[in-house]
């Protein structure tokens, strides 16, 4: 299996910043540059990353790069169409930021940047990207910048169709517990720190690897994890075969003597491992995890207690350890076993890893508790493909009290994904007692005739109560009206559905003449804004 890393940025079909009104003062600039820091030489394919401007800096992936570059001593600026707590946080760390995207933002540092960093989601006609090309400023893909940041450390890249963010976060937290202080770049925010990136003092770098556009082929990791492999992002890759092939190429880029931790239960991963075994050369050391016989890290029978799930896991050459997590769902145990395997390969004792995993408290937008109004609990989740929707709804069933209902408010993400997997989404959503389906969040894609949320809602069968409510702006009120005491409500999707939770708590409080409990900052609209990341 061979692979070639990308040599320049891809340009996707959507605007990284999404649509909608700009919050904050249009064109406003905040923060100060990091000129006072001593720059550490850092290059990507010969391009200096001394002064860097990032387009769409408010996204999870792009903000991580900005934070890491600033921590390494680079002077960093960035722009986004919308203000957010992420952009404000970057400004506070010394990144010069602007709200609104225009060519003059390339001068935020007082002189042109040595490189402009973009993601695949940036359109070719973005004014800042167009100006950079016109002026001859090198344009570097986000993944290439991340590869440069990882180049002198023991990097572990976590890939897979779903579960990447959770597994990356679990591994990071367990390594922190072990005292390694790893650097990390995660497509989400750790609940403990509120950050998705950190440049540590240790020699390990843990990174979420984005397969959506194939940009993870820029990495040459010391080790890798593949959580699962099933068709997705076919708008970019075209066919299921092409999508699987890019994972083959990714595995081929693991450094000699490195390791691969892989889900031994997943059919797609099993096929990849068969191809790997038949390929010439030694290949990486493979550690399989799962619930089937014959894997290296075998998960035993599970024990559930409300939000908690636990199981004993066999460890090659050592005593079994017990993994206990503060989250429901066997898929969480699989992610923890993957993190355990990577930690063992990095030299951390199994029991130390297990203790660190037990302290893991999650990532924002991964079955995140938003609050309670009366007897109704509200959660928010990033699930946006059928397998993850199915797994999360199955896990959530464990926290529904007797007499309560599981209610999902689902926003489809991408027109192409909705069209191709409408049946699968319908089957997954049918696991809820009530399914409210919103219209499609297009993110980087233009609308397709006939592709709406109703394509999914119209196919949900069984006893599930189905509501197609296309308008996000009135969704909170509509869901509050149908809610009953004892309901567990999950807002779900990768778009701006995350804004509904705080509004729903307010609407439920008005309905019940009480105050929403536990809503925290998100009730005031300061919580994370999901932007249809897919690696942005």
Secondary structure by P-SEA (a helix, b strand, c coil): cccccccbbbbcccccccccccccccccccccccccccccccccccccccbbbbcccccaaaaaaaaaaaaaccccccccccccaaaaaaaaacccccccccccccccccccccbbbbccccccccaaaaaaaaaccccccaaaaaaaaacccbbbbbbcccaaaaaaaaaaaaaaaacccccccccccccccccccccccccbbbbbccccccccccccccbbbbcccccccccccccaaaaaaaaaaaaaaccccbbbbbccccaaaaaaaaaaaaccccccbbbbbcccccccccccbbbbcccbbbbbbbbccccbbbbbbccccaaaaaaaaaaaaaaaaacccaaaaaaaaaaccccccccccccccccbbbbbbccccaaaaaaaaaaacccccccbbbbbbbbbccaaaaaacaaaaaaaaccccbbbbbcccccccccccccccccccccccccccccccccccaaaaaaaaaccccbbbbbcccccaaaaaaaaaaaaaaaacccccccccccccccccccccccc
